[in-house]
């Protein structure tokens, strides 16, 4: 826990330093650009930092690294890669919130809402909402570039060129897959009806794997490990661990998206139900509903639900037994992950920490 | 001209190969993702390829390269960097069109309109326009990542590490500056009134420099030159050439945005007037208008103009003398650029081609 706090502090510090550097570089563009940069820092404060932690532990699985020690050049290198993942994630979330029409994120207004408010408060001309959209798109683009710069600097500082190249390959694959996974997720919400159960489960699982499991856990681990010069066997073992942890991570997200406490998640109650997300949880819930109830369920999902309707859908999902099924899946995935670590060619203390972090990813309440 | 055709063909081929490679890599995500990839190729067919050409000529200013010859590893390297610029530009245009609410691009519907049409034709659920927005944001993000990958591969193939690092620095600065420049451009359109003439001209010029001049000409030249291992003196000479060419390029764009032939530009007539862009052309036009006429001008600008109103604004701009003033500025900038080339430490045949390309950038009709 001590180590986690130290790491979170270092990540925050480094993100702050990166943004300050960019702010200075952009001084010639004048003070009007400052709100864009201020929003960046605001958005990048806090967050759970799972991706950064998995990247650092991936590195540590291969090479000794004292997380509590001084920031040596070696430590700085993996911290840069970890921050690159956090910046990329921030960019993805900012664009996601536009796409999902989410008004809040981490308990504060989402970025497009903040830019919209800036417009409204200044009594500017034209549509405040559209200005909000523009600001969010551009800030996301900017953060995506800055993420990439940090990844470059991590790779440039890596003497082993093959290791740097492999780290970039994982990073590149991750970026492609998450954008396409997000597209498939949006596509699901547009379908007038659910597919047959088996097909729907396959589709929902595919979105879960690409948009979240690989992106949130497997890829960060592999990027960190590759930077440390991991062997193919070690990478394979980490992937065998990371994918099920990522699946558990997203299944927990599905549960929180329906039952999470808004004060803790920072998102509205029943968020996924209002957005009409066809998660694995929702798909499993529908399977066991009688036809009439299922029709009502389908009609409500993805509409502007009032709190009472949210409660009805929550109860329906709970009574369907889907919550227990998902909890079972989470446990099985965590078990499978931990099993994959046993005998994996990685540092024993990293294995212990990976086990701890996977439990936290699977059992969190926000 | 022969060489330009050859280069344009090679660029198109390489972009096609890049997209095919990504398409194959994304096969595990299933066929639903294909429209995203097909839109990418559709959008990346055609275009003027100024940025790619300036990058290749920047390289050639430093090192001999037979553009008509075989694609050697060295040639492939600069082609990768050139394609990276075209992919980045495509990503920026796709997001720009969302931000500017542009319905057409290069004579065909803009990407968000295409995704919207996909939704409408399939009679999906929810808002077709919002789906269009989501598709455009995600495709832009995807292309931004892929642009970056090509830039990586150009840099990885460069043995001179310092040269590769300098090329990346130019690329990174370009990406930051264009996003912030675009934000400042959007910000201008939100202001309820024009600033005083001098201040407005300064603001409009700042947007022109960062959003376009540096981005379209100076940065591509410097990226190409840096990859070839240019000395600081050569880079300085190319910047002294590139910035005024970029200014002339965008001033031409201002003219085309008001007076361009829609059949040639592929954009609606009077596009900039409808969008309310506060270009240098518009700012100069307002300077000499009598107060009453200026008020009418301001009231019309940035509204949903009918063709007759477009004609009125066009006539007002023409009669203000602003068109001649902008033409003078274009000529002066081209002269200054060509003057900067004389005596610059670059290959003489590259100088001749740079002169030609700068004339085309400044005198084009699309």
Contacts between the chains, C-beta under 8 A, distances in Angstrom:
chain1	res1	chain2	res2	distance
A	22	B	176	6.4
A	25	B	173	7.2
A	25	B	176	6.9
A	26	B	176	6.4
A	26	B	177	7.4
A	26	B	180	5.6
A	29	B	177	7.1
A	29	B	180	5.2
A	29	B	181	7.0
A	29	B	184	6.6
A	29	B	206	6.9
A	29	B	210	6.0
A	30	B	184	7.5
A	30	B	206	6.5
A	32	B	184	5.8
A	32	B	187	5.7
A	33	B	180	4.8
A	33	B	183	6.2
A	33	B	184	6.2
A	36	B	180	6.5
A	36	B	183	5.2
A	91	B	141	7.9
A	92	B	141	7.8
A	95	B	137	5.2
A	95	B	138	7.5
A	95	B	141	6.4
A	98	B	133	7.4
A	98	B	137	6.5
A	99	B	133	7.3
A	99	B	134	4.4
A	99	B	137	6.2
A	99	B	138	7.5
A	101	B	130	7.5
A	119	B	190	6.3
A	122	B	190	7.9
A	123	B	192	7.2
A	124	B	190	3.8
A	124	B	191	6.6
A	124	B	192	6.6
A	125	B	189	7.4
A	125	B	190	5.4
A	125	B	191	6.5
A	125	B	192	4.8
A	125	B	302	7.6
A	126	B	189	6.7
A	126	B	190	5.8
A	126	B	302	7.5
A	130	B	101	7.5
A	131	B	186	6.9
A	131	B	190	5.8
A	133	B	98	7.4
A	133	B	99	7.3
A	133	B	133	7.8
A	134	B	99	4.4
A	134	B	183	7.6
A	134	B	186	4.8
A	135	B	183	6.9
A	135	B	186	7.7
A	137	B	95	5.2
A	137	B	98	6.5
A	137	B	99	6.2
A	137	B	137	6.4
A	137	B	140	7.9
A	138	B	95	7.5
A	138	B	99	7.5
A	138	B	179	5.2
A	138	B	180	7.9
A	138	B	182	5.9
A	138	B	183	4.9
A	138	B	186	7.6
A	140	B	137	7.9
A	140	B	141	7.5
A	141	B	91	7.9
A	141	B	92	7.8
A	141	B	95	6.4
A	141	B	140	7.5
A	141	B	141	8.0
A	141	B	144	6.7
A	141	B	175	8.0
A	141	B	179	5.0
A	142	B	175	7.9
A	142	B	176	6.5
A	142	B	179	4.5
A	142	B	180	7.1
A	144	B	141	6.7
A	144	B	144	5.8
A	144	B	145	7.6
A	145	B	144	7.6
A	145	B	172	6.8
A	145	B	175	4.1
A	145	B	176	6.2
A	145	B	179	7.1
A	146	B	176	7.5
A	148	B	148	5.3
A	148	B	172	7.9
A	149	B	172	5.2
A	152	B	152	8.0
A	152	B	168	6.1
A	152	B	172	7.9
A	156	B	165	6.8
A	165	B	156	6.8
A	168	B	152	6.1
A	172	B	145	6.8
A	172	B	148	7.9
A	172	B	149	5.2
A	172	B	152	7.8
A	173	B	25	7.2
A	175	B	142	7.9
A	175	B	145	4.1
A	176	B	22	6.4
A	176	B	25	6.9
A	176	B	26	6.4
A	176	B	142	6.5
A	176	B	145	6.2
A	176	B	146	7.5
A	177	B	26	7.4
A	177	B	29	7.1
A	179	B	138	5.2
A	179	B	141	5.0
A	179	B	142	4.5
A	179	B	145	7.1
A	180	B	26	5.6
A	180	B	29	5.2
A	180	B	33	4.8
A	180	B	36	6.5
A	180	B	138	7.9
A	180	B	142	7.1
A	181	B	29	7.0
A	182	B	138	5.9
A	183	B	33	6.2
A	183	B	36	5.3
A	183	B	134	7.6
A	183	B	135	7.0
A	183	B	138	4.9
A	184	B	29	6.6
A	184	B	30	7.5
A	184	B	32	5.8
A	184	B	33	6.2
A	186	B	131	6.9
A	186	B	134	4.8
A	186	B	135	7.7
A	186	B	138	7.6
A	187	B	32	5.7
A	189	B	125	7.5
A	189	B	126	6.7
A	190	B	119	6.3
A	190	B	122	7.9
A	190	B	124	3.8
A	190	B	125	5.4
A	190	B	126	5.8
A	190	B	131	5.8
A	191	B	124	6.6
A	191	B	125	6.5
A	192	B	123	7.2
A	192	B	124	6.5
A	192	B	125	4.8
A	206	B	29	6.9
A	206	B	30	6.5
A	210	B	29	5.9
A	302	B	125	7.6
A	302	B	126	7.5
